[in-house]
Amino acid sequence: MDYYAGIDVSLECSSVCVVDTTGKIIREAKVASEPQALIDWFHALGFELARIGLEAGPLSQWLYAAMMQEGLAIELLETRHVRDAFKAMTVKSDRNDARNIAQLMRLGWFRPVHCKSLAAQEVRAMLTARKLVQSKLLDVENSLRGILRGFGLKVGKTTKTNFASRIEELVKAHPNLKAIAKALLRAHAVLLAEFNAFEKRVRKLSALDAKARLLMSTPAVGSIVSLTFASAIDDPSRFTSSKKAGPLFGLTPKKYQSGETDCSGRISKTGDASVREALYEAAHIMLTKPLKGCSKLKSWAMQIAKRAGLRKAKVALARKLSVIMLCMLKNNMPFNPARAA
C-alpha cells in the first residue's frame, strides 16, 4: 500500500499528515519547521512515502532542497492551485490544510512548481533589495515635493545631483520647512548612496553571469531585465517549448469557454510580476527608442499598435521577447534579428 503526506508550513511548527491509498489518516503531528526535524520524523514512520506535498512559500524552498537531497519524494505545489482547491473548506486550520494537501498528493491533483537554485534565489534577493531601496528613495522625494507644494514652493524637474540643492534653495526663508527638509534630505542622501551601491553590484553581477550576458545581446535588454529573466527561468532545460514563457509569466489572454460561450479576456497576470514588469519595460523601450537590430520586431509590434493600440502592442511584444529570450537560453545563442522576426 502506498502512503502520501502533506505538510502545512508555519514559522515555528509545521502540521504534517500521512494518509494511505484509501484516504484514511495514518499519522498526524506537529513538527518543528526545520529540515532535519522533518526528515527525522518521516524516517521514523517505518515505511516509505510515495509523495510528500509542500506548498510553495517563504520557508518552502529551504525545506524542499534539504528533503530532496535526503532522497524523500517531495513535491513543491503551486500556491494558487492549492488555494483554489481549498475554497470549499468551511474550517481553515493548519491541521486541515495538511490533511487536504495529503489528499491532493493521493489523488495526484496538483501542479508541481520548480524550486529555484540557491544562486538564482540570491540574484532575486539582490534585485528585490534594490527595488525596495529605490521605492523608498522615490517616497522621500515625492513626500518632500508634496510638503513644499502646499506652501506654493514648486520643485520642478531635478536630477539626482541637484535635487538636494533645489530643496535647500526653496526652504531657505522658511525655518520650520528648513528643519523638515534637512531631516528628509539626510535620509535621502543615505538611500541614494545605498541605491547607487546596489546599481554597481547589479551591473557587476550581470557582467559575471553568462546567461545575463547572453540575454543582453537583445536590444532594449539591460542588466536588470536580463538578471530578472534569467533568475526566474533558472534552468531552461525544464521547458519543452520556448512558447511556454508567455503563460508562465501571465502574458497570455485568459479564456472562458462553456457551451456556446467562448470569451477571451485580458492577460492572466499570473506568475512572477517582476518579470512581467521587466519585459514590459523592455518592450516600451524597443517601441519608443531608436535601437539597432530590432526593426522587424518593432514593425511587427507597430502593426498591432495600429490595430489594437500601443498598450496592447507593448504587451504582445513583451510576450514575444519572453519567447525569444527563453529560446536564446535553451540554445545558448545570442540574439539574431532575422531569427527573432
C-alpha positions, 0 to 999 in steps of 0.5 A: 500500500502506498502512503502520501503526506502533506505538510502545512508550513508555519514559522515555528511548527509545521502540521504534517499528515500521512494518509494511505491509498484509501484516504484514511489518516495514518499519522498526524503531528506537529513538527518543528519547521526545520529540515532535519526535524522533518526528515527525522520524523518521516524516517521514523514512520517505518515505511516509505512515502510515495509523495510528500506535498509542500506548498510553495512559500517563504520557508518552502524552498529551504525545506524542499532542497534539504528533503530532496537531497535526503532522497524523500519524494517531495513535491513543491505545489503551486500556491494558487492551485492549492488555494483554489482547491481549498475554497470549499473548506468551511474550517481553515486550520493548519491541521486541515490544510495538511490533511487536504494537501495529503489528499491532493498528493493521493489523488495526484491533483496538483501542479508541481512548481520548480524550486529555484537554485540557491544562486538564482534565489540570491540574484532575486534577493539582490534585485528585490533589495534594490527595488525596495531601496529605490521605492523608498528613495522615490517616497522621500522625494515625492513626500518632500515635493508634496510638503513644499507644494502646499506652501506654493514652493514648486520643485520642478524637474531635478536630477539626482545631483541637484535635487538636494540643492533645489530643496535647500534653495526653496526652504531657505526663508522658511525655518520650520520647512528648513528643519523638515527638509534637512531631516528628509534630505539626510535620509535621502542622501543615505538611500541614494548612496545605498541605491547607487551601491546596489546599481554597481553590484547589479551591473557587476553581477550581470557582467559575471553571469553568462546567461545575463550576458547572453540575454543582453545581446537583445536590444532594449535588454539591460542588466536588470531585465536580463538578471530578472529573466534569467533568475526566474527561468533558472534552468531552461532545460525544464521547458519543452517549448520556448512558447511556454514563457508567455503563460508562465509569466501571465502574458497570455489572454485568459479564456472562458469557454462553456457551451456556446460561450467562448470569451477571451479576456485580458492577460492572466497576470499570473506568475512572477510580476517582476518579470512581467514588469521587466519585459514590459519595460523592455518592450516600451523601450524597443517601441519608443527608442531608436535601437539597432537590430530590432526593426522587424520586431518593432514593425511587427509590434507597430502593426498591432499598435495600429490595430489594437493600440500601443498598450496592447502592442507593448504587451504582445511584444513583451510576450514575444521577447519572453519567447525569444529570450527563453529560446536564446537560453535553451540554445545558448545563442545570442540574439539574431534579428532575422531569427527573432522576426 
